[in-house]
């Protein structure tokens, strides 16, 4: 409750001060940023049209090839769905650990599983070709650049125009359904390594 979500597309500008091209940044910051922590307001209309909004904390360390999503109450994350005995919407942690295993943890019940092979977003996914610079946008008080890269969907990424390249928004559409990350908190630098430790789950799926 109390989390505000903005669904409108940013208004892009091509003012005289806007460069004609800006190289794409790394995921989560400038070229020196390989790890960060962010608070994210999530919108996923594709997974749940009736409950598309929730919040999660995101921790990322490319040097460890690890990432962690701590989803709050009310989440409808597709990775967390369908585990035995777990109520829909209960808090859920998704850990892509450095040992290449994906773990799911549910703090309400204590359930934990070693579920599948992990997947951590590559730090340079915007930089390895095929990314288009779209221009400059104003979002939530930030001046931001926007880039587009096609994969399975059209992936849009916005980061601030200053040298930090602080992440502002990621979004895509699955058909007409919006999937969007709004980065509302951000700290560059490595999270505590304990966030990425293997939990020693008793269930293997």
C-alpha positions, 0 to 999 in steps of 0.5 A: 500500500502507498506505492505509486506506479506511473504507467505512462511512457516518458515524453522524449525530446530532441532538444538542441542540447540532446546528443544525437547518440549516447553509448548505452550504459551497463545494467545499473550504472556507468561503466565502473558499476558492476554491482548495486542495490535498488528499490523497485516499484514493479508493474506486470500486467502480463502476469496479473491484470488484477494485481499488477503492482508490487515492490521488491528490493533488487541486489546485483553483483556481476562479479559474483554472477549473482542477483537477488529479488526480495518481493514484498507482500502482494507480489505476483512474480511468475518465478515465485508462483506455484510452489507447494503450500505457498499462498499467492502473494506472500513474500518471496525471495528469488536468489540467483546464486553464484553457484549457478543455482536458483533458490526460492525462499518464502519467509512466511513459511520457511519453505526453501527450494533448490529450484533450477538453473540460475539466470543473472542479467548480464551487465553489458547486455545493452552494450553488446550490439543492437541497441538504439539511442532514442533520446532524452526524457523527463521522468519523476524529476530525473533527466534521463536518456532512453535506449531500445534493444530488441530481444523477445520483446522491445526492451526500453531502458532509461538512465540519468544523463549525468555520469552516474547513469543511475537506472530510472526505468526499464519497460517492455510490452508483452502484447499490450500488457506492460512490464515495468521496473521503476527504480525508486531507490538506488545505491551503487556498489557491492551489496553485502556478500551474505545476500548471495550465500547459498541457503542450503535448501531442503527441497530440490525441484 
